[in-house]
């Protein structure tokens, strides 16, 4: 098949599958990882600033220049292998270095990301992780003795991963230098690629945990606001059954609460959606580790169940509470609109009834005026005829009063007939009913 049969995006989409390979790590080695996020509207940030920040790091260490159009980068910076990725809301930097520092988790292992360079980042740091990878001792209990002084006992989790190919330990605490620390002990014969994927999953786990828990602060702020709005909404709903309260006023108050709830939904919908997505990734990263219990230590899933999942439930609870209040206001608004429509229909019927009565009175008055007009016109007509017929009465010898009396009914009928014709010509047929 020729090129004309290929979809224009086919190669680009396939290449995307291979664009972000996990690093390859020898044993022993150290990984330093940082992630930065803009505090506000991170999804619409200026990504050119992220690329400029990456270029500053690369130039400082003499590495190959990144392509401004790429959303990922891998390069050699002296002894360090750098991996950079741009995500929807944040960017990540991971530098892997062969060997271990003199002291466990010494801050010098992360010196590739200098404090000056980090302060110049376009966003704020949301994750900083240091991972030490070493050989697993013949007796795994020796590894536990070594890490017992590195991590806090009450929150430390230590697990076998990948069918006991490696042991991972960490306490999810931030040390005095700002690093969250993980220790990885791999069995001899574990490939560099598998080791790199394991470390990559660990730093992703911490990054997405931090990103998902951003929703917890939003949820707490939203809950406080909902606590203020709920009594107002309840009072409005209770007043709906009071006929003394005008429906228009109640509806106006309800629309005010509804507008505030809609504003809260707009402000928090993206963060809550992102929180759910990040939580799903965290659960996925835990699942792919295929953890099993190491000695009698706490497992990673147990730690997350007790320390992490309640925060996610809080965020979901606030989101559901907001949705429930929006549904309540929507239903109440429909009921109030129905009540307002019914009241307006009743008012319109009263207005139409008054208009009908007024029209009937006008019609009666019109008929009365027409009758009076016939009498008045007939009176003047008979008066004029009496003057006109006076000579005729004298010539014929007829009594003038008898002649006028005989002409009066004729004059009245003629005037009445003329008035009726005029009214029909003005109003059309049927208006005299």
Steps between C-alpha positions, in 0.01 A plus 500: 500500500625847412524801735168630369318225695651598838315715749700823551522440877582129492877528546474784752259300715714187490813698583319645802491150649880497507566867575532469880703190583589434861864560598749216523672487837802308616544378858597681714367836382307807615199675346403859578154609385316835514164616365378858454146632457358846442283595802209621284359387166793264444331327206511828301849607605760637261693185415778701343603598853535131589722447198713802594546360850608163356740673263663683792570169672630336183723796412644510852616137470591505131233257384335479157242772433133397522257534213255784587213304344552184707317416822777267620879498510779258584866593505835454668598776743851406612462198731124538505238361265217755485140419411252790464127474430228761456156398626162669498555689827864446591850420377737240643879467509675173588879469519655157554862465608712183543615432855381608844593806706735466797211546740158346432276750321759776518362823343805515273343217298243750377745783434430478127178688585656798677294716734556804279373315194196368691410848626500618137240240400182644344293296747523376857651168603234239577728196526865434581604135529836334553531128434803291593541168320730236647557125491277287718704327772502122514301529821210743434483573872830687466327746267242562772774574751652757263177684423372505860705815564402665171121508536241573769382170644135601545446582132761282328379258236730219382387257231612241251420606142499337157482144632769569763746627239558803723417648839373859533481706819389856576309703756341774282655772716699803385848528649672820614632563148156470339538149351265206531712187514465143374745214533504224239692173538504282188599137469809416296420441136221759481532685171578870475176557313291331770677695771441826312131422453464424871657831603293684241180348644598613848559863406179499294316361802618789717437762229143392430433459872606862554298622201188311607519637854486856367129430482487454878568869567239596243252259659549650845452854369192390306355328807529821701319691227228234473455515877413868454267446206311194625306680780395766249384234256315309772321816615395578143369147444301515824346833400370350176202354690404837649231658282563833671843514335477634142632237260691764301699605806575140601611419146728804495667389825534144371661618177757693705604181683492303176732750332751468786487120478554510125799730551647251749445218253683690225791578731541144629390271216843479333684436828260229611514335158880510509501362855297197391728442202817529710358268767436239232864529387622462859296182540632374167863565600447308824340211314783464245753469783337167593593549864518227764579528868864536600563338837234652730514853364213720388410467132469794265133429430431494876671835546299652215178353632546666838678824406412579137154364416322704774625816331361380168167416665488851644546649154236272350261576786531876442448450126190285558365744757532785251327293232219411742442864595495598133236233436293624793509857376412387147195304621391785728539749216275290278234480774517873564480578130192279480347683797582837345346391170183381675469826694558702184239292316249572778586869483459497123160333534389769745622770264317340208183471710520870591562587136193296398287682757635834387426416136148388592440825687634697206270309267198571720596863530541515126152355449361745752666791326372379165145481637527852640645615171204358311259681733690827478537493124137397459392787724683754292386334178136512605545865605640591161221307323235682706625831364524361150147351507329800662404653160377159379276468807355847436433429134337163559315595817663222702586552862871567529537297821339195340729526200810525719380205713461287190847588369678441834509112480617524140781740595610280791511190280697681231754634752533157667553331163759761397692464830505122459642525148769741617599268788521198269712689251741602780527174699407227259228238522442322831623788718146590596453170679 
